Amino acid sequence: MAESPHAIMHTRSVPAGIEWQAQHAEKAGAPGTARVIRAMLAVLETETAVGRRMANWHGLVLEDAMPLRIAGGLHYLLLSGADKRLEPVYAGLTTDQGAVDELVSGLVETYDHLLLPWLDHPPQTNEAGRSASIMAGLLWLSGRLGPRFEMNEIGASAGINTMMERFRFDLGGVAAGPADSPMRLAPEWRGPPPPADPVRIDGIRGCDLKPMDLRDPDTVLRLKSYVWPEARERMGRIDCAARLACERAPELDRMGAADWVEAVLSEPQVAGVTRALFHSIVWQYVPEPSRERIVQAMERAGEAATADEPLAWIMLETNRETFAHELRVRYWPGPANWTLLATAHPHGAWVEWLGNTSE
């Protein structure tokens, strides 16, 4: 009997986690990346520090995104020019899994101590395309709370999405953001368009335990390393975000998510402006005690929210049961439940809007 998605996400079996991640990459249109990930099964058999640490992984393999950590390090070797032997694999020229196993094992043996630190931290998948879903959530909220928002992002990484007020969006024919923006996001839109209500972002900032500086070329290279090589459009968006950051850097605080949310919620709020917490594909990386603190802080702030000082929570996160990436919104004062507005591609390629039918 095949394991359920829920069981796979919570697996401690390293081989099962690697194989699932490889299949996920295949389904997402990244066959070269899938072969590199699957080759990590061979790495487990090597006498390397990387192989031993992977084989004895103490956490949840997929929730920790362990295979993608080392995949990022391997891609970095190629992008940095340190070693280009993976180039034909990503280009689809080398397709024999045995050959890829041998190649990846050799790379790990050669660059063992350079690759080992990549296992210390989860991938920094700072993807501008996800902001399309967040903006759709704001359009929906605007008709309920008003057009003005103060945006606060946890797990902001390099802060790409804390520059979303400078992006141009085409969401099923509904336009938002400055018309002259170099960052133009027009995902394939499925279903009816979102509301065409006005949105004005009065302020936007974020936090991360280890924020990355988009003005640093090596930081940009590291961000690109976590992008699957087949996704060239995503690479271009990182370059565009770096240019925007050089013009005006995003506002980022080096803080843990729970501490930061509690601090933000304690600040005075401007009347007529909705204070909004938002995040995308980060909740699984927040430790459970911190998640509980954030929920409690938002509930307390929600009880104190008024029509003049409303509160909203927008999240684009993975449903642990179905693996769908869901856009959910809750607001105060308002109904005591979350509203599912959309499902979306994990990197923003498409959005399927449900908001007009899910109320």
C-alpha positions as CSV (number, residue, x, y, z in Angstrom):
1,M,0.0,0.0,0.0
2,A,1.4,3.4,-1.0
3,E,2.1,5.8,1.9
4,S,-0.2,8.8,2.3
5,P,1.2,12.3,1.6
6,H,0.8,13.1,5.3
7,A,2.9,10.0,6.2
8,I,5.6,10.9,3.6
9,M,5.8,14.5,4.9
10,H,6.4,13.2,8.4
11,T,8.8,10.4,7.4
12,R,12.1,9.9,9.1
13,S,13.2,7.4,6.4
14,V,15.9,9.1,4.4
15,P,15.7,6.9,1.3
16,A,11.9,7.4,1.2
17,G,12.2,11.1,1.6
18,I,14.8,11.4,-1.2
19,E,12.8,9.3,-3.6
20,W,9.6,11.3,-2.9
21,Q,11.5,14.6,-3.5
22,A,12.9,13.2,-6.8
23,Q,9.5,12.2,-8.0
24,H,8.1,15.7,-7.0
25,A,10.8,17.3,-9.1
26,E,10.0,15.1,-12.1
27,K,6.3,16.0,-11.8
28,A,7.2,19.7,-11.6
29,G,9.1,19.5,-14.9
30,A,12.6,19.3,-13.6
31,P,13.9,15.9,-14.7
32,G,17.6,16.8,-14.4
33,T,17.1,18.0,-10.8
34,A,15.2,14.8,-10.1
35,R,18.1,12.7,-11.2
36,V,20.5,14.7,-9.1
37,I,18.3,14.3,-6.1
38,R,17.8,10.6,-6.7
39,A,21.6,10.2,-6.9
40,M,21.7,11.2,-3.2
41,L,20.7,7.6,-2.5
42,A,24.1,6.6,-3.8
43,V,25.7,9.4,-1.7
44,L,24.3,7.7,1.4
45,E,26.7,4.8,0.7
46,T,29.8,6.9,0.4
47,E,32.4,7.4,3.2
48,T,31.8,11.2,3.2
49,A,30.7,13.6,6.0
50,V,27.8,14.6,3.8
51,G,26.7,11.0,3.2
52,R,26.9,10.1,6.9
53,R,25.0,13.2,8.0
54,M,22.2,12.6,5.5
55,A,22.0,8.9,6.4
56,N,21.7,9.8,10.1
57,W,19.3,12.7,9.7
58,H,17.6,13.3,13.0
59,G,14.6,15.4,11.8
60,L,11.8,14.9,9.3
61,V,13.4,14.5,5.9
62,L,10.9,16.3,3.8
63,E,9.6,18.8,6.3
64,D,13.2,19.8,6.8
65,A,13.7,19.9,3.0
66,M,16.9,17.9,3.6
67,P,17.3,16.7,-0.1
68,L,16.9,20.2,-1.4
69,R,19.5,21.6,1.0
70,I,22.3,19.5,-0.6
71,A,20.7,20.0,-4.1
72,G,21.3,23.7,-3.6
73,G,24.9,23.2,-2.7
74,L,25.5,21.0,-5.8
75,H,23.8,23.6,-8.0
76,Y,26.0,26.3,-6.4
77,L,29.1,24.4,-7.6
78,L,27.9,24.8,-11.2
79,L,26.7,28.4,-10.9
80,S,29.9,29.6,-9.2
81,G,32.0,27.9,-11.8
82,A,33.7,25.7,-9.2
83,D,32.7,22.6,-11.1
84,K,30.6,22.3,-14.2
85,R,30.2,18.5,-14.4
86,L,26.5,18.7,-13.6
87,E,25.8,20.9,-16.6
88,P,24.9,18.1,-19.0
89,V,22.6,16.5,-16.4
90,Y,20.6,19.7,-16.0
91,A,20.6,20.2,-19.8
92,G,19.1,16.7,-20.3
93,L,22.2,15.4,-22.1
94,T,23.1,12.9,-19.4
95,T,20.0,10.9,-18.5
96,D,21.4,7.5,-17.3
97,Q,20.7,7.4,-13.6
98,G,23.8,5.2,-12.9
99,A,26.0,7.8,-14.6
100,V,24.4,10.6,-12.6
101,D,24.8,8.6,-9.4
102,E,28.5,8.2,-10.1
103,L,28.9,11.9,-11.0
104,V,27.1,13.2,-7.9
105,S,28.9,10.8,-5.6
106,G,32.2,12.0,-7.0
107,L,31.3,15.6,-6.5
108,V,30.4,15.0,-2.9
109,E,33.6,13.2,-2.3
110,T,35.6,16.1,-3.9
111,Y,33.7,18.9,-2.2
112,D,32.6,17.2,0.9
113,H,33.5,19.9,3.4
114,L,32.3,22.7,1.1
115,L,28.9,21.0,0.7
116,L,28.5,19.9,4.4
117,P,27.4,23.4,5.6
118,W,24.5,23.4,3.1
119,L,22.8,20.9,5.3
120,D,22.7,23.3,8.2
121,H,19.9,25.5,6.9
122,P,16.6,25.0,4.9
123,P,16.5,26.3,1.4
124,Q,16.0,30.0,0.9
125,T,13.4,29.8,-1.8
126,N,12.6,33.5,-2.0
127,E,10.2,33.5,-5.0
128,A,8.7,36.7,-6.3
129,G,6.0,34.7,-8.2
130,R,4.3,33.8,-4.9
131,S,3.4,37.4,-4.3
132,A,0.8,37.1,-7.0
133,S,-1.3,35.1,-4.6
134,I,-0.7,37.5,-1.8
135,M,-1.8,40.4,-4.0
136,A,-4.9,38.5,-4.9
137,G,-5.6,38.1,-1.2
138,L,-5.3,41.8,-0.7
139,L,-7.7,42.5,-3.6
140,W,-10.2,40.3,-1.8
141,L,-9.6,41.9,1.5
142,S,-9.9,45.4,0.1
143,G,-13.6,45.1,-0.4
144,R,-14.0,44.0,3.2
145,L,-11.5,46.1,5.2
146,G,-10.6,49.0,2.9
147,P,-7.8,49.6,0.4
148,R,-4.9,50.5,2.7
149,F,-2.5,47.9,4.2
150,E,0.5,47.7,6.4
151,M,2.3,44.5,5.3
152,N,4.5,42.3,7.6
153,E,6.2,39.2,6.4
154,I,7.8,36.4,8.4
155,G,10.4,34.2,6.9
156,A,11.3,37.0,4.5
157,S,14.7,35.6,3.5
158,A,16.2,38.2,1.2
159,G,13.0,40.2,1.3
160,I,12.0,39.8,-2.3
161,N,8.3,39.7,-1.5
162,T,8.7,42.7,0.9
163,M,9.2,44.7,-2.3
164,M,5.9,43.6,-3.8
165,E,4.5,47.1,-3.6
166,R,6.9,47.7,-6.5
167,F,5.7,44.8,-8.6
168,R,3.3,44.9,-11.5
169,F,0.6,42.2,-11.4
170,D,-1.8,40.9,-14.1
171,L,-4.2,38.6,-12.2
172,G,-6.7,37.2,-14.6
173,G,-7.0,40.6,-16.3
174,V,-7.0,42.6,-13.0
175,A,-4.0,44.9,-12.8
176,A,-2.3,46.1,-9.7
177,G,1.0,47.8,-8.9
178,P,3.0,50.4,-10.7
179,A,2.7,50.1,-14.5
180,D,6.4,50.9,-15.1
181,S,7.7,48.2,-12.8
182,P,10.5,45.9,-14.2
183,M,9.1,43.0,-12.1
184,R,6.0,41.9,-14.0
185,L,4.0,38.9,-12.8
186,A,1.2,37.5,-14.9
187,P,0.6,33.9,-13.7
188,E,-1.7,31.6,-15.7
189,W,-5.1,32.4,-14.2
190,R,-7.6,29.7,-13.7
191,G,-11.2,30.4,-12.7
192,P,-12.8,33.8,-12.4
193,P,-10.7,36.9,-11.8
194,P,-10.2,38.3,-8.3
195,P,-12.0,41.4,-7.3
196,A,-10.8,44.6,-9.0
197,D,-10.8,46.7,-5.8
198,P,-8.0,49.2,-5.2
199,V,-5.0,48.2,-3.0
200,R,-2.5,50.6,-1.5
201,I,0.4,49.3,0.5
202,D,1.4,52.0,2.9
203,G,4.3,50.2,4.4
204,I,6.0,46.8,4.1
205,R,8.7,45.0,6.0
206,G,9.8,41.6,7.1
207,C,11.9,39.5,9.4
208,D,14.2,36.5,9.1
209,L,16.6,34.7,11.4
210,K,19.3,35.1,8.8
211,P,18.2,37.8,6.3
212,M,20.1,37.8,3.0
213,D,21.3,40.9,1.2
214,L,20.2,41.1,-2.4
215,R,22.8,43.8,-3.0
216,D,25.6,41.2,-2.5
217,P,26.4,39.2,-5.7
218,D,27.2,36.0,-3.8
219,T,23.9,36.2,-2.0
220,V,22.1,36.4,-5.3
221,L,24.1,33.4,-6.5
222,R,23.2,31.5,-3.4
223,L,19.5,32.3,-3.9
224,K,19.8,31.1,-7.5
225,S,21.4,27.8,-6.2
226,Y,18.1,26.8,-4.6
227,V,16.2,27.4,-7.9
228,W,15.9,24.3,-10.0
229,P,18.1,24.9,-13.1
230,E,15.2,24.1,-15.4
231,A,13.3,27.1,-14.1
232,R,15.0,29.9,-16.1
233,E,12.2,32.4,-15.6
234,R,12.7,32.2,-11.9
235,M,16.4,33.0,-12.3
236,G,15.4,36.2,-14.2
237,R,13.1,37.2,-11.4
238,I,15.9,37.0,-8.9
239,D,18.0,39.2,-11.0
240,C,15.2,41.7,-11.3
241,A,14.7,41.7,-7.5
242,A,18.4,42.3,-7.0
243,R,18.1,45.4,-9.2
244,L,15.1,46.7,-7.2
245,A,17.0,46.1,-4.0
246,C,20.0,48.0,-5.2
247,E,17.6,50.9,-5.9
248,R,16.1,50.6,-2.4
249,A,16.8,47.8,-0.1
250,P,13.8,45.9,1.5
251,E,13.3,46.6,5.2
252,L,14.3,43.4,7.1
253,D,14.8,42.7,10.8
254,R,17.0,39.9,12.0
255,M,14.6,38.3,14.4
256,G,12.7,35.1,15.1
257,A,9.2,35.0,13.7
258,A,7.3,34.8,17.0
259,D,9.3,37.6,18.7
260,W,8.9,39.8,15.7
261,V,5.2,39.3,15.3
262,E,4.6,40.0,19.0
263,A,6.7,43.2,18.7
264,V,4.9,44.4,15.5
265,L,1.5,43.8,17.0
266,S,2.4,45.9,20.1
267,E,3.1,48.9,17.9
268,P,0.6,51.7,17.5
269,Q,-1.6,51.2,14.4
270,V,-2.6,53.9,11.9
271,A,-6.4,54.3,11.7
272,G,-7.9,53.2,8.5
273,V,-4.9,50.9,7.6
274,T,-5.2,47.2,7.9
275,R,-2.3,45.6,9.7
276,A,-1.6,42.3,7.7
277,L,0.7,39.4,8.5
278,F,1.7,37.4,5.5
279,H,4.0,34.5,4.6
280,S,4.6,32.0,1.8
281,I,6.0,28.4,2.1
282,V,7.6,29.1,5.4
283,W,5.2,27.9,8.1
284,Q,6.7,24.3,8.0
285,Y,10.1,25.7,8.9
286,V,8.8,27.7,12.0
287,P,9.3,25.6,15.2
288,E,6.0,24.4,16.7
289,P,6.4,26.6,19.9
290,S,6.9,29.7,17.8
291,R,3.9,28.8,15.6
292,E,1.7,28.5,18.7
293,R,3.0,31.9,20.0
294,I,2.2,33.5,16.6
295,V,-1.3,32.1,16.6
296,Q,-2.0,33.2,20.1
297,A,-0.6,36.7,19.4
298,M,-2.8,37.1,16.3
299,E,-5.9,35.8,18.2
300,R,-5.3,38.4,21.0
301,A,-4.7,41.2,18.5
302,G,-7.8,40.1,16.6
303,E,-10.0,40.3,19.7
304,A,-8.8,44.0,20.0
305,A,-9.2,44.8,16.3
306,T,-11.8,47.4,15.2
307,A,-13.3,48.6,12.0
308,D,-10.8,51.5,12.2
309,E,-7.8,49.3,13.1
310,P,-8.5,45.9,11.4
311,L,-6.1,43.0,11.3
312,A,-5.6,40.3,8.6
313,W,-3.5,37.2,8.1
314,I,-2.6,36.0,4.6
315,M,-0.8,32.7,4.0
316,L,0.3,30.7,1.0
317,E,1.3,27.4,2.5
318,T,1.4,23.7,1.8
319,N,-1.6,21.6,2.9
320,R,0.0,18.8,4.7
321,E,-2.7,16.3,3.7
322,T,-2.9,17.1,0.0
323,F,0.4,18.8,-0.8
324,A,-1.6,21.6,-2.5
325,H,-0.3,25.1,-2.0
326,E,-3.3,27.0,-0.6
327,L,-4.0,30.8,-0.3
328,R,-5.9,31.3,3.0
329,V,-7.1,34.5,4.6
330,R,-8.5,35.4,7.9
331,Y,-9.4,38.9,9.2
332,W,-10.7,40.7,12.3
333,P,-13.3,41.9,12.9
334,G,-14.8,39.2,10.8
335,P,-15.8,35.6,10.6
336,A,-14.0,33.3,13.1
337,N,-12.6,31.0,10.4
338,W,-10.1,30.9,7.5
339,T,-11.3,31.4,3.9
340,L,-9.7,29.4,1.2
341,L,-9.2,31.8,-1.7
342,A,-7.0,29.9,-4.2
343,T,-4.6,27.1,-4.8
344,A,-1.4,27.9,-6.6
345,H,1.7,26.6,-8.2
346,P,4.6,26.6,-5.6
347,H,6.6,29.0,-7.7
348,G,3.7,31.2,-9.0
349,A,3.3,29.8,-12.5
350,W,-0.5,29.5,-12.1
351,V,-3.2,30.5,-9.6
352,E,-6.6,28.8,-9.4
353,W,-9.0,31.3,-7.9
354,L,-11.7,30.0,-5.6
355,G,-12.5,33.2,-3.7
356,N,-15.8,34.0,-5.5
357,T,-17.3,30.7,-4.7
358,S,-15.8,29.7,-1.3
359,E,-17.6,32.2,0.9
